[in-house]
């Protein structure tokens, strides 16, 4: 077993990098570049078993698409 697999399949805690989530927006309306909770878009947001903070990024350049 190689060194990496021995770390994954052990009883010790494996530390992972913090994930980041983005929404890339190309629509015609202005979109504020702000973080929002993904669960706010769920039908039953109060009972969500997971929630993510996403950063909205408008990827238009001078009102043109990249």
C-alpha positions as CSV (number, residue, x, y, z in Angstrom):
1,X,0.0,0.0,0.0
2,X,1.5,3.4,-0.9
3,X,1.9,6.2,1.5
4,X,-1.2,8.2,0.4
5,X,-3.6,5.2,0.8
6,X,-2.2,4.4,4.2
7,X,-3.1,7.9,5.3
8,X,-6.7,7.7,3.9
9,X,-7.5,4.3,5.3
10,X,-6.3,4.9,8.8
11,X,-8.1,5.8,12.0
12,X,-6.4,9.1,12.3
13,X,-8.2,12.3,11.3
14,X,-7.4,13.4,7.8
15,X,-7.3,17.2,7.4
16,X,-8.6,18.6,4.1
17,X,-8.4,22.1,2.6
18,X,-11.4,24.3,3.1
19,X,-13.7,24.1,0.0
20,X,-14.8,27.3,-1.8
21,X,-18.0,27.6,-3.9
22,X,-18.7,30.1,-6.6
23,X,-21.6,31.0,-8.9
24,X,-20.4,32.4,-12.3
25,X,-23.1,34.7,-13.6
26,X,-23.4,35.8,-17.2
27,X,-27.0,37.2,-17.2
28,X,-28.1,40.6,-18.4
29,X,-29.2,41.9,-15.0
30,X,-26.7,43.3,-12.5
31,X,-25.7,40.9,-9.9
32,X,-24.1,42.1,-6.7
33,X,-20.9,40.3,-5.9
34,X,-21.7,39.1,-2.4
35,X,-21.8,35.8,-0.5
36,X,-25.1,34.1,0.0
37,X,-26.3,31.0,1.6
38,X,-27.2,28.3,-0.9
39,X,-30.0,27.0,1.4
40,X,-31.9,30.2,0.8
41,X,-32.8,28.8,-2.6
42,X,-34.0,25.4,-1.3
43,X,-37.7,24.7,-1.1
44,X,-37.5,23.6,2.5
45,X,-34.5,25.7,3.6
46,X,-35.2,25.4,7.4
47,X,-34.6,21.6,7.3
48,X,-31.6,21.6,5.0
49,X,-29.1,18.9,6.0
50,X,-26.2,21.0,4.4
51,X,-25.6,24.6,3.7
52,X,-22.9,26.4,1.7
53,X,-21.8,29.9,1.4
54,X,-21.3,30.8,-2.3
55,X,-19.7,33.9,-3.8
56,X,-21.5,35.4,-6.8
57,X,-19.1,36.4,-9.6
58,X,-20.3,38.4,-12.6
59,X,-18.1,37.3,-15.5
60,X,-19.2,39.8,-18.1
61,X,-16.6,42.3,-19.2
62,X,-17.8,45.7,-20.3
63,X,-21.4,44.3,-20.8
64,X,-19.9,41.7,-23.2
65,X,-19.6,38.0,-22.4
66,X,-16.1,36.7,-21.8
